[in-house]
Amino acid sequence: MSKEKKIICFLSGVIGGILLSIALLGSGSLAKTIKEPLGKWYISTYSASSNTPSGTHDTSSGAYAKAGRTAAVDLRNPLVPMGSWIYIEGIGKRHIEDYGGFGRYNGGRRAVDVFTDSNGYLVERKVWLIRSETKKERKARKAKEKKKREADQKKKRMQEQKKPFKLVYDPTLLPWQIRTDKAIIPSGTVLIQWSSFTWAWLDVVDAGKNIGRVIYIGDRRAITYPLMELQDVIEEAVG
């Protein structure tokens, strides 16, 4: 293959990888990482000298055992499946690449054997499974995030609704109709006080963008009272 063709192939691979990453991000297919608590267990260690065969870095999965990465679970009663990632309190993240026959020790509470280069030890630690969230969990998280986002937006709107508005007479609207900025008053009805004894409920019939702190109203009294504080806003009301 010529040098030019190699360069073209390399660039094609890079571009393809970038496009794939963008597609995955755009589709939301990259799931969030979950730390699922598995409880508190006894954690032991093993090294090449105590491995089987002795002096090797062999594992049941075929991976090369490495300190700081490899860990084993009991063959008969594995805490998690082979290939899982776990996090051990005070020890860190480990990849399950091996099986062992240690689960019967410590009252059946010895669950993980961590590969190390140093002397062995036995400790009791909390363990978490590191995994991607399920579709159900992702749906629940998205719903919770949406609910919080909507609550934050409503709180911000309520703060804005307490400030004075500029009233602009619009003859295309009926006297009880108004047009507002949907970022401030997206829908519903508002209460204003024209005078000491005159109140009026006004229906939001249209909500647009970039209107700001202006309310277009079909009542000609807006010409006399161009600046007004709202007495109440009920976004859920249907006129």
Residue pairs with C-beta under 8 A, 6 or more apart in sequence:
1 9
24 30
31 132
31 133
31 138
32 132
32 133
32 138
32 141
33 130
33 131
33 132
33 133
34 130
34 131
34 132
34 133
34 137
35 87
35 128
35 129
35 130
36 128
36 129
36 130
36 131
37 126
37 127
37 128
38 79
38 80
38 86
38 127
38 128
38 129
39 126
39 127
40 124
40 125
40 126
40 127
41 79
41 109
41 110
41 111
41 112
41 124
41 125
41 127
42 105
42 106
42 109
42 110
42 111
42 122
42 123
42 124
43 88
43 91
43 110
43 111
43 112
43 113
43 114
43 122
43 123
43 124
43 125
43 127
44 102
44 105
44 110
44 112
44 113
44 114
44 120
44 121
44 122
45 113
45 114
45 115
45 116
45 118
45 120
45 121
45 122
46 72
46 100
46 113
46 114
46 115
46 116
46 120
47 67
47 115
47 116
47 117
47 118
47 120
48 54
48 55
48 56
48 57
48 65
48 117
49 55
50 120
51 57
51 58
51 65
51 115
52 58
57 64
57 65
57 66
58 65
59 65
59 70
59 72
59 97
59 98
60 72
60 75
60 82
60 97
60 98
60 99
61 82
61 83
61 97
61 98
63 70
63 95
63 97
63 98
65 97
65 98
65 115
66 115
67 115
67 116
67 117
67 118
68 92
69 94
69 95
69 97
69 115
70 94
70 95
70 97
70 98
70 114
70 115
71 86
71 88
71 94
71 95
71 96
71 97
71 98
71 112
71 113
71 114
71 115
72 96
72 97
72 98
72 99
72 100
72 102
72 112
72 113
72 114
72 115
73 79
73 80
73 82
73 96
73 98
73 99
73 100
73 111
73 112
73 113
74 99
74 100
74 101
74 102
74 103
74 110
74 111
75 99
75 100
75 101
75 103
76 101
76 103
77 103
77 108
78 96
78 99
79 86
79 111
79 112
79 127
80 86
80 96
80 129
81 96
82 96
82 97
82 99
83 95
83 96
83 97
84 95
84 96
84 129
84 130
84 131
85 93
85 94
85 95
85 96
85 129
85 130
85 131
86 93
86 94
86 96
86 112
86 127
86 128
86 129
86 130
87 93
87 94
87 127
87 128
87 130
88 94
88 112
88 114
88 125
88 126
88 127
89 125
89 126
89 127
90 123
90 125
91 114
91 125
93 130
94 112
94 114
98 113
98 115
100 113
102 110
102 113
103 110
103 111
104 110
106 122
109 124
110 122
111 127
112 127
133 141
154 235
157 183
157 184
157 185
157 186
157 235
158 233
160 184
160 213
161 184
161 185
161 230
161 233
162 229
162 230
163 213
163 229
164 213
164 227
164 228
164 229
165 213
165 214
165 215
165 227
165 228
165 229
165 230
166 213
166 214
166 215
166 226
166 227
167 214
167 215
167 217
167 222
167 225
167 226
167 227
167 228
168 214
168 215
168 216
168 217
168 222
168 226
169 216
169 217
169 218
169 219
169 220
169 222
169 223
170 179
170 216
170 217
170 218
171 218
172 218
173 179
173 205
173 216
173 217
173 218
174 218
175 217
175 218
175 219
175 220
176 200
176 201
176 202
176 203
176 218
176 219
177 202
177 203
177 205
177 217
177 218
178 190
178 202
178 203
178 204
178 205
178 215
178 216
178 217
178 218
179 204
179 205
179 206
179 207
179 208
179 211
179 215
179 216
179 217
180 186
180 204
180 206
180 207
180 208
180 211
180 215
180 216
181 207
181 208
181 209
181 210
181 211
181 212
181 213
181 214
182 207
182 208
182 209
183 209
184 212
184 213
185 204
185 207
185 215
185 233
185 235
186 204
186 207
186 235
187 204
187 207
187 235
187 236
188 204
188 233
188 234
188 235
188 236
188 237
188 238
189 201
189 202
189 203
189 204
189 233
189 234
189 237
189 239
190 201
190 202
190 204
190 215
190 230
190 231
190 232
190 233
190 234
191 199
191 200
191 201
191 202
191 230
191 231
191 232
191 233
192 199
192 200
192 202
192 228
192 230
192 231
193 199
193 200
193 231
194 200
194 221
194 225
199 231
200 219
202 217
202 219
203 239
204 239
205 239
215 228
